[in-house]
Amino acid sequence: MHIVAVLALDQVVPFDLATPIEVFARTRLPDGAPAYEVRICGPAPEVDAGMFALRPPWDLSGLAAADTIIVPGRSANPPVPAPVLAALRAAAGRGTRIASICSGAFILAATGLLDGLRATTHWAAAGELARLHPAVDVDPDVLYVDNGQFLSSAGAAAGLDLCLHLIRRDHGSAVAADAARLSVMPLEREGGQAQFIVHDTPPAPRGSELEPLLVWLAENCAEELTLAAIAGFAGMSTRTLNRRFREQTGTTPLQWLLRARVRRAQQLLEATGDSVDRIAGAVGFGSPTAFRERFKRVAGTSPQAYRASFRAAAPS
């Protein structure tokens, strides 16, 4: 079974600590078996979590058998204990996947493992992370960054996004979707731009005047829809439609439609063996070349690479 070790240091942020514990411990495979074993590891018998104290069942030796290590943030950023740095570096040397949540990026950066790599953290701490670790390419504008072995996420709910992304990498979309439902979270949210981050369609507020139109667009994204046709369905002029789309989704109707088509293509790449060219036509792209270009722009990778990453991981 895949072992997830969650590192608990003094001043650990309880939300950051609880997120991976809850998400991974609740994840189930299609046959109902647990997908992960979760271990909470600390450098001392008792860890100060601010409003309460923790007694981690595992010391740092628990990191040695982990397949994934999660590094939660801390409410302060004192020097990282040398044994913790050594344990993380040793784990990295064994090929262990290591992911930070929020200000946990400071701990991961202190090991030197993020040098030369792109990383993120809470937007309010991004400047300080960049100042303390100039060798790290800090991007404050994304939900999380996936470098393969090393990952990092922004604050609060972005830790959930990161955990769901890891589950999707490990076990495919169906298992991840179940985990997302248990967390009352969408499987993907707009904002991330790392290599394998899946971009959701830009949201509009529930009950907004555009909600019926967005549902219709998603259901008919494979059709040849012009701006005039979309405006006609909405009962608006094209000018008014563009303005209200900008106000409520931050994008244009046609850009929203293109993103919806890519999202549908992602589902087909994960769930079917259809060729890329056939999928391009099925989701409304007249040209396979245009589809490939748009897919890479939105998803950050090619359709073939996306399928190899996510469909291969799905249970047979």
C-alpha positions in Angstrom: 0.0 0.0 0.0 1.1 3.5 -0.8 2.4 5.1 2.5 1.9 8.9 3.0 4.0 10.4 5.8 2.8 13.8 7.1 5.6 15.7 8.8 4.5 17.5 12.0 6.9 20.2 13.4 6.5 22.7 16.1 4.1 25.5 15.1 2.5 23.3 12.5 -0.7 24.8 11.0 -3.5 22.5 12.1 -5.4 23.0 8.8 -2.4 22.1 6.7 -1.7 19.0 8.9 -5.3 17.8 8.9 -5.9 18.2 5.1 -3.6 15.4 3.9 -4.6 13.2 6.9 -8.3 13.4 6.1 -8.0 13.3 2.3 -5.6 10.4 2.0 -7.1 8.4 4.9 -10.6 8.5 3.4 -9.6 7.6 -0.2 -10.8 4.2 -1.3 -10.0 2.1 -4.4 -12.9 0.8 -6.6 -13.0 -2.4 -4.5 -13.4 -0.5 -1.3 -9.9 -1.1 -0.1 -7.9 1.8 1.4 -5.7 3.5 -1.1 -3.2 4.9 1.4 -1.7 4.3 4.8 -1.1 7.6 6.5 1.6 8.2 9.1 2.1 11.3 11.2 5.8 11.7 11.9 7.5 14.2 14.2 11.1 15.0 15.4 10.0 14.8 19.1 7.5 12.9 21.2 5.4 16.0 21.5 4.8 18.7 18.9 3.5 22.2 19.7 0.6 23.0 17.4 -0.3 26.3 19.1 -3.7 25.7 20.5 -3.0 22.1 21.3 -0.1 19.6 21.4 0.4 16.5 19.2 2.0 13.2 20.0 3.0 11.8 16.6 2.9 8.0 16.5 6.0 8.0 14.3 9.4 9.7 14.7 11.5 10.8 11.7 12.3 7.1 11.0 8.8 6.8 9.8 9.8 8.9 6.7 12.1 6.1 5.5 9.3 3.8 4.3 7.1 6.6 2.8 6.2 6.7 -0.8 5.0 10.3 -0.4 6.0 12.9 2.3 3.7 15.8 2.9 5.3 18.9 4.6 2.6 21.2 6.1 3.2 24.8 6.8 4.0 26.4 10.1 2.7 29.6 11.7 6.2 30.8 12.1 9.4 29.9 10.2 12.2 29.3 12.7 15.3 27.4 11.5 14.4 23.8 10.4 16.0 21.2 12.7 19.1 19.6 11.1 17.7 16.1 11.6 14.5 17.0 9.7 16.6 18.5 6.8 18.7 15.3 6.7 15.7 13.0 6.7 14.0 14.9 3.9 17.2 14.9 1.8 17.7 11.2 2.4 14.1 10.5 1.4 14.6 12.5 -1.8 17.7 10.5 -2.6 15.6 7.4 -2.4 13.2 8.9 -4.9 10.4 9.6 -2.4 7.8 12.1 -3.6 7.8 15.2 -1.4 5.0 17.8 -1.4 4.7 21.0 0.7 1.5 22.8 1.7 1.4 26.5 2.1 4.5 27.7 4.1 5.8 24.2 4.2 7.6 25.3 1.1 10.0 27.1 3.4 10.9 23.8 5.0 11.3 22.1 1.6 13.3 25.0 0.2 15.6 24.9 3.2 16.8 21.4 2.1 18.0 22.8 -1.3 15.7 20.3 -3.1 13.8 23.1 -4.8 16.8 25.0 -6.1 16.4 25.6 -9.8 12.8 24.5 -9.7 9.5 26.3 -9.8 7.5 26.4 -6.5 4.7 28.2 -4.8 3.4 29.0 -1.4 0.8 31.3 0.2 0.7 34.5 -1.9 1.4 36.5 1.3 4.6 34.6 1.9 5.8 34.3 -1.7 8.0 37.4 -1.5 9.8 36.2 1.6 10.3 32.7 0.2 11.9 34.3 -2.9 14.1 36.5 -0.8 15.3 33.7 1.5 15.8 31.2 -1.3 16.7 33.1 -4.5 17.6 29.8 -6.3 13.9 28.8 -6.2 11.6 30.1 -9.0 8.7 31.3 -6.8 5.4 31.6 -8.6 2.7 33.2 -6.4 -0.1 33.0 -9.0 -0.8 29.3 -9.0 -2.6 26.8 -6.8 0.2 24.3 -6.9 3.2 23.3 -8.9 4.1 19.7 -9.9 7.8 19.1 -10.7 7.4 15.4 -10.7 9.2 14.3 -7.5 8.8 17.7 -5.7 5.5 19.6 -5.5 4.3 22.6 -3.6 0.9 24.3 -3.1 -0.5 27.6 -2.0 -2.3 28.1 1.2 -5.5 26.8 2.8 -7.8 25.1 0.2 -4.9 24.7 -2.3 -3.6 21.9 -0.1 -6.8 20.0 -1.0 -6.2 20.7 -4.7 -2.7 19.3 -4.3 -3.8 16.2 -2.5 -6.5 15.5 -5.0 -4.0 16.0 -7.8 -1.7 13.4 -6.2 -4.5 10.9 -5.9 -5.4 11.4 -9.5 -1.7 10.8 -10.4 -1.7 7.6 -8.3 -5.1 6.1 -9.0 -6.8 7.9 -11.9 -9.8 10.2 -12.2 -12.5 8.0 -10.8 -10.8 7.4 -7.4 -9.8 11.1 -7.3 -13.4 12.2 -8.1 -14.7 10.1 -5.2 -12.1 11.7 -2.9 -13.1 15.1 -4.1 -16.8 14.4 -3.4 -16.0 13.3 0.2 -14.1 16.6 0.6 -16.9 18.6 -0.9 -14.4 20.0 -3.4 -14.3 20.2 -7.2 -11.7 17.8 -8.6 -10.0 20.7 -10.3 -10.2 24.5 -9.8 -9.1 27.3 -12.1 -5.8 28.9 -11.4 -3.0 26.3 -11.7 -0.6 26.2 -14.6 1.8 23.4 -13.8 2.6 20.7 -16.2 -0.2 18.3 -15.3 -2.6 20.6 -13.6 -6.1 20.1 -15.1 -7.9 23.4 -15.7 -11.5 23.6 -14.9 -13.9 25.8 -16.8 -14.0 29.4 -15.3 -16.8 29.4 -12.7 -19.8 31.8 -12.4 -21.6 32.3 -9.2 -24.4 29.9 -8.4 -27.7 31.3 -9.4 -26.2 33.9 -11.7 -27.9 34.8 -14.9 -25.2 33.0 -16.8 -25.5 29.7 -15.1 -28.1 28.2 -17.5 -26.0 29.4 -20.4 -22.8 27.8 -19.0 -24.7 24.5 -18.5 -25.9 24.7 -22.1 -22.4 25.5 -23.4 -20.9 22.5 -21.5 -23.6 20.2 -22.9 -23.2 21.4 -26.5 -19.5 22.2 -26.5 -18.9 19.7 -29.4 -21.3 21.7 -31.7 -20.1 24.5 -34.1 -21.1 27.4 -31.9 -20.5 31.0 -33.0 -20.6 34.0 -30.7 -23.9 35.0 -32.4 -25.4 31.6 -31.7 -24.4 31.8 -28.1 -25.8 35.3 -27.7 -29.0 34.2 -29.4 -29.5 31.4 -26.9 -28.8 33.8 -24.0 -31.2 36.4 -25.4 -28.5 39.1 -25.4 -26.6 41.1 -27.9 -23.0 39.9 -28.5 -21.7 43.1 -26.9 -23.8 42.5 -23.7 -22.9 38.9 -23.7 -19.1 39.6 -23.8 -19.4 42.2 -21.1 -21.4 40.0 -18.7 -19.1 37.1 -19.4 -16.1 39.2 -18.5 -17.8 40.4 -15.3 -18.9 37.0 -14.1 -16.3 34.5 -15.4 -13.2 36.7 -16.2 -13.1 35.5 -19.8 -15.0 35.6 -23.1 -17.7 33.2 -24.2 -15.5 31.7 -26.9 -12.5 31.2 -24.6 -14.8 29.6 -22.0 -16.1 27.3 -24.8 -12.6 26.3 -25.8 -11.7 25.5 -22.2 -14.9 23.4 -21.9 -13.9 21.5 -25.0 -10.4 20.8 -23.6 -12.0 19.6 -20.3 -14.2 17.2 -22.2 -11.2 16.0 -24.2 -9.4 15.3 -20.9 -12.3 13.1 -19.8 -12.2 11.2 -23.1 -8.4 10.8 -23.0 -8.7 9.3 -19.5 -11.7 7.0 -20.2 -11.4 5.8 -23.8 -8.9 4.5 -26.2 -10.1 6.7 -29.1 -7.4 8.4 -31.1 -6.4 11.9 -30.5 -7.7 13.0 -33.9 -11.1 11.4 -33.2 -11.3 13.0 -29.8 -10.5 16.4 -31.4 -13.5 16.1 -33.7 -15.7 14.7 -30.9 -15.2 17.8 -28.8 -15.7 20.3 -31.5 -12.3 21.1 -32.9 -12.3 21.1 -36.7 -8.5 20.6 -36.9 -6.5 18.1 -34.9 -3.6 20.5 -35.1 -5.6 23.3 -33.5 -6.8 20.9 -30.9 -3.3 19.9 -29.9 -2.2 23.5 -29.7 -5.1 24.5 -27.6 -4.9 21.4 -25.4 -1.2 22.1 -24.6 -2.0 25.8 -23.9 -4.7 24.9 -21.4 -3.4 21.7 -19.8 0.3 22.4 -20.1 1.1 19.2 -21.9 0.2 17.3 -25.1 -2.9 15.0 -25.3 -0.6 12.0 -25.7 1.4 12.9 -22.6 -1.8 13.6 -20.7 -3.2 10.2 -21.5 0.0 8.5 -20.6 0.0 10.2 -17.2 -3.6 9.8 -16.2 -5.1 6.9 -18.1 -2.2 4.5 -17.4 -2.7 5.1 -13.7 -6.4 4.3 -13.8 -7.5 0.9 -12.6 -8.3 -1.6 -15.3 
